[in-house]
Amino acid sequence: MMHNTVDKIEYVSFLEHKGRFKGLFSWIFATDHKRIALLYLYAIGTFFFVGAILGLLMRLELIAPGETIMKPQTYNGIFTVHGIIMIFMVVIPGLSAVFGNFFLPILIGAKDVAFPKLNLFSWWVFIFGSVLAIASQFMKNGPPDTGWTFYAPYSTATGTNVITATTAAFVLGFSSILTGLNFLVTIHQMRAPGMKFFNMPLFPWAIYATAWIQLLATPIIGITLLMLIAERLFGIGFFNPDLGGDPILFQHLFWIYSHPAVYVMILPAMGVITEIIPTFCQRRVYGYKAIALSSVAIAGVGFLVWGHHMYTSGMSNQARWFFSLLTFVVAVPSAIKVFNWISTMYKGSIDLKPPFLYAVSFIFLFIIGGTTGLLLGSIATNVQVHDTAFVVAHFHYIIFGGMGFAFFAAIHYWLPKMYGKMYNFKRANIAWAIIFVGFNLLYFPQFILGFQGMPRRYFDYLPQFQTGEVISTIGGIILVSGFIFMVYNLVMGVRKGEPAPANPWNGSTLEWQIPSPPPTENFDEVPVIKKNPYDYI
Amino acid sequence: MSDTNIHTEEHRNDDASKLGMWLFIFTELLLFGGLFLVYSIYRAQYPHNFHEGSLELSVTIGAINTIVLLFSSMTIAMALTAMQRNNKKLAMTMIVVTLLMAVVFLINKYFEWGAKFHHGLYPGSDLMALLERGHLLYFSLYFFMTGLHAFHIIVGMVLLIVVLFKVKNNRIHAHKYVLLENGALYWHLVDLIWIFLFPLLYLIS
């Protein structure tokens, strides 16, 4: 492999660094951004596994009409918990907390984030919120059954643990705000000499746009959840029509945050893909500025499209077509990115290694998820498929096919750098194939089921939907086994794999110029940046 | 490289700290922004009830509290200037005056709320449930907004007490005062929010 000379220098990596504490404490009280990133990785990986098992239980329940393995109320609890865990504890923090933390400072040539102690504090807040969320499942009134959206007025009336769950979401939101704040200041203040904004790699650009959304949108959900909690505690009538309130207002406030939150999930994913494609094509990225600015454009326009979740809730016709128009507008910068990724591959020397396989399948799944999103964004078709399995299929293609596959791509791309070990390519390719097949078997039938009228969040269904539901459940089982195989391969790689060289993929960005795993301070001397990060040809 | 002091050694960047504080202030403004949104929607829906509700608040106490907070904003700004001019004693006095103003504000608030409670007017009370819908929403918003604001006052006071002790121990001095500056910024924010709450809740016509 190339650039092996870097490895011969004697140094202490961040994994072996001895700080003030020993053993476990040297991790959970670490202020090093790389250690905090790994803390997030382990926590989020665990939560993802729990969420996936809950999803699988739902699929098993739906394998036949009627009651199969659980009661209806249990089912309601499980889809709510699945949603809360996956949205608030896995996909929203996911890429930015793990890979943003690990690689944002390195990619901009910094030694750490701007506020390392605040970074550690964010992780603790995240864990505290997660514990609350999990506790809400086991406390005596039973798990919340509102769906992760907590729609009023039902959420103000149900006897389940809504207060604990919403408090958890509030606390997790606080952690998200602090992470976003930290990254914004880091990008503004900590770039290496010579690294102008338009010299930054595109993953930091994506993190930058994401951080603004985290910072500006999350307070809205914070205040909304506080109002919901006050309503439950004191019988205030903000959202309960019996007390003069307006349940539609809750939906508006909820989606003012939760739609931009979709971009908190997908923008870092796009950033990861933008790092991987040039490396495995050995091509300068096509349309650097277009990709960078489209991230900002998505973040900006993304604030103005929340109404498309509410076409059937009762809105004026003017509001509906306006939100529909803006939804089509926000698709444009996303499409710009897709065109740029594909153009980057043109005439490149493509190397089908596991990270690239995941990246290409991301594009494939993202196109399906994105175009079905337009179907949902236009009013007429939305009214037809609103609250059906079609919506479930669509957002899983975006969130799992998009963010999830990008996460898998990122872990295969950066694992050699993070741990200094290489995983087995053959097993990684097989795991990818199983996951890809399982994913499409699981979610594609739900598009068809939804079009035929299968509602979402239903415990039972008409016999005519069974074929699709069975295929979907089989897909779910395949997907989970592929996921287990992938994790097995990565863990084996970390424990027994070959030592990884500093630059296994011949990448051009800064993280590949330092040893694997990186030293505690990242750079021996502060790098001076003179050129575009993707300098291949 | 394996020096244990790597991370305990301070990398000071005052600009970064100030930028961080400003960003945090944005999030606070948006937190209250959500409430202002809800307020404006319900006020548009029940203009009459909101007007009647505001008549039951004491404009005098509200005005006194406004003046108290404006004055405290001035004193905390003076504390910062005093610190920059290396006058530790004056800076500490001004911080203490600011804290006293905050206490005066909270005492006023206590009597204001206490009177309402005395009349049986508080969230969850039987009387509240009997009110007209617009009235109920007005008083719900009144308690929620002023309560959240009072909570921010308390957070600001804790921050200023920390600052006070750091000034006392010379951890904050004429060449390193960013924490005092950030505390002052936060205090101005708390003041600013009240400047909006006062007319929204007390001066409706």
Interface residues (C-beta under 8 A of the other chain):
Chain A: Y11 V12 H17 K18 G19 R20 T31 D32 K111 D112 A114 F115 P116 L118 I177 L181 N182 L184 V185 H188 Q189 M190 L215 L216 T218 P219 I220 G222 I223 T224 L226 M227 A230 L233 F234 G235 I236 G237 F238 L243 G244 G245 D246 L249 L253 I256 P519 T520 E521 D524
Chain B: M1 S2 T4 I6 H7 T8 H11 N13 D15 A16 L19 G20 L23 F24 F26 T27 E28 L30 L31 F32 G33 G34 L35 L37 V38 I41 Q45 Y46 P123 G124 M128 A129 R133 G134 L136 L137 S140 F144 L148
